[in-house]
Amino acid sequence: MSTPNAVPRVLGQYWLEETLGTGYSGVTFKAYHLKKRSSVALKVQRKRAANEHLIQERTAYRLLRTCKGIPALQASGTIGRWQYLAIDLLGPSLESLSQKIAKPAMDLRTVCCIAIQLISRLSTIHERGLLHRDIHPGNCLVGLPPNEGTVYLIDFAFSGRYKDPRTDEHIPYLQREQGPFVGNQWFTSKNVHCHLKEPARRDDMEAVAHTLIHLLTPGGLPWSIYGASEASAILDFVHTSKEHTLPEALCRGMPSEFKLFLQDCRQMKYTARPDYDHWTNAFRQLAQAHGFADIDRFIWPPPPLPLVSSEFAGGVEREGRSSIKGR
Ligand SMILES: Nc1ncnc2c1ncn2[C@@H]1O[C@H](COP(=O)(O)OP(=O)(O)OP(=O)(O)O)[C@@H](O)[C@H]1O
């Protein structure tokens, strides 16, 4: 008996339940450990698949063991023709939450909370010498109870080191001559995507900035209007739009913190250490100014707005239209 993806229904001690996602580095299932009697997320790939992404991911989870907001690696190995990685089971992604809401943008409280949590995650990951290199709302998952207030980062298949672990020296700059770039069409930084620059800490931060702006804008980032497509005309459109749309235009109608954050990411030097504390404080103060309480905890659905007059508390409409207040 096998799943629709041809993976056997029983793999070692795991009973494979529903498919959670299918992607570049395999198929992820909700799986039940028959002896431990608990569920995990099980990423499975054919053993002879040409890529090494599952091994890279295992290395990253080991390096990030015990870090807040990173699922714990439960097990990994090979069974028959299959390689697998078992990690803590989590809840929905920010991408799926944002698609489910009637109003097509997340509210300011939620986005400030996501900003604080994602920047804190990057601080921890970078501290351990790693870059994520594929940050986007589909790779940010909310925890299951009792961890539903935490936003987790998953999918370290494209992660890599930015400094030599023996010398602690930053890896030298390398200018690529041609693609493909590492990352995601919509969220990867302008420098990596459009100018094929080597990813660094600044680029993880810029992918967070793109994620926040996307979640706060009804309809998302301007280059996402035609949906996810590999058609060359659309890929060209995304490239040109990302290259030429200024932070001022992307963040029109939003509190200035979003534009300043994106500008800061884009101006940072290749080897620079981002000022994580400055930016988590900036988003915390923005939340405070709007009267949002308990801002470090992700709350979904969002609590009612406080009775504080605010110029901006909800999503923002595209260029030329007025901003929306409240939810
Ligand atoms: N720990 C988890 N708990 C719950 N769902 C998960 C978990 N890990 C992954 N998923 C789901 O499976 C999807 C695919 O997982 P992941 O991103 O790790 O695989 P991938 O092959 O690298 O995919 P992609 O190529 O799209 O990045 C995720 O978007 C998420 O919806």
Ligand as a Chemical Component Dictionary entry (heavy atoms), coordinates in Angstrom:
data_LIG
# 
_chem_comp.id                   LIG 
_chem_comp.type                 NON-POLYMER 
_chem_comp.pdbx_formal_charge   0 
_chem_comp.three_letter_code    LIG 
# 
loop_
_chem_comp_atom.comp_id 
_chem_comp_atom.atom_id 
_chem_comp_atom.alt_atom_id 
_chem_comp_atom.type_symbol 
_chem_comp_atom.charge 
_chem_comp_atom.model_Cartn_x 
_chem_comp_atom.model_Cartn_y 
_chem_comp_atom.model_Cartn_z 
_chem_comp_atom.pdbx_ordinal 
LIG N1  N1  N 0 7.034  20.583 10.560 1  
LIG C1  C1  C 0 5.978  20.761 9.762  2  
LIG N2  N2  N 0 4.742  20.765 10.267 3  
LIG C2  C2  C 0 3.655  20.968 9.462  4  
LIG N3  N3  N 0 3.736  21.168 8.140  5  
LIG C3  C3  C 0 4.960  21.150 7.573  6  
LIG C4  C4  C 0 6.135  20.938 8.345  7  
LIG N4  N4  N 0 7.213  20.965 7.521  8  
LIG C5  C5  C 0 6.722  21.190 6.290  9  
LIG N5  N5  N 0 5.379  21.307 6.298  10 
LIG C6  C6  C 0 4.499  21.573 5.148  11 
LIG O1  O1  O 0 5.061  20.990 3.984  12 
LIG C7  C7  C 0 5.386  22.010 3.036  13 
LIG C8  C8  C 0 6.663  21.624 2.320  14 
LIG O2  O2  O 0 7.724  21.534 3.256  15 
LIG P1  P1  P 0 9.173  22.096 2.937  16 
LIG O3  O3  O 0 9.088  23.552 2.586  17 
LIG O4  O4  O 0 10.087 21.721 4.045  18 
LIG O5  O5  O 0 9.511  21.217 1.653  19 
LIG P2  P2  P 0 10.267 21.590 0.316  20 
LIG O6  O6  O 0 10.349 20.328 -0.445 21 
LIG O7  O7  O 0 11.567 22.257 0.615  22 
LIG O8  O8  O 0 9.257  22.605 -0.321 23 
LIG P3  P3  P 0 9.545  23.894 -1.230 24 
LIG O9  O9  O 0 10.328 23.433 -2.414 25 
LIG O10 O10 O 0 8.126  24.347 -1.582 26 
LIG O11 O11 O 0 10.267 24.888 -0.370 27 
LIG C9  C9  C 0 5.454  23.298 3.832  28 
LIG O12 O12 O 0 5.158  24.432 3.067  29 
LIG C10 C10 C 0 4.407  23.052 4.909  30 
LIG O13 O13 O 0 3.126  23.388 4.409  31 
# 
loop_
_chem_comp_bond.comp_id 
_chem_comp_bond.atom_id_1 
_chem_comp_bond.atom_id_2 
_chem_comp_bond.value_order 
_chem_comp_bond.pdbx_ordinal 
LIG N1  C1  SING 1  
LIG C1  N2  SING 2  
LIG C1  C4  DOUB 3  
LIG N2  C2  DOUB 4  
LIG C2  N3  SING 5  
LIG N3  C3  DOUB 6  
LIG C3  C4  SING 7  
LIG C3  N5  SING 8  
LIG C4  N4  SING 9  
LIG N4  C5  DOUB 10 
LIG C5  N5  SING 11 
LIG N5  C6  SING 12 
LIG C6  O1  SING 13 
LIG C6  C10 SING 14 
LIG O1  C7  SING 15 
LIG C7  C8  SING 16 
LIG C7  C9  SING 17 
LIG C8  O2  SING 18 
LIG O2  P1  SING 19 
LIG P1  O3  DOUB 20 
LIG P1  O4  SING 21 
LIG P1  O5  SING 22 
LIG O5  P2  SING 23 
LIG P2  O6  DOUB 24 
LIG P2  O7  SING 25 
LIG P2  O8  SING 26 
LIG O8  P3  SING 27 
LIG P3  O9  DOUB 28 
LIG P3  O10 SING 29 
LIG P3  O11 SING 30 
LIG C9  O12 SING 31 
LIG C9  C10 SING 32 
LIG C10 O13 SING 33 
# 
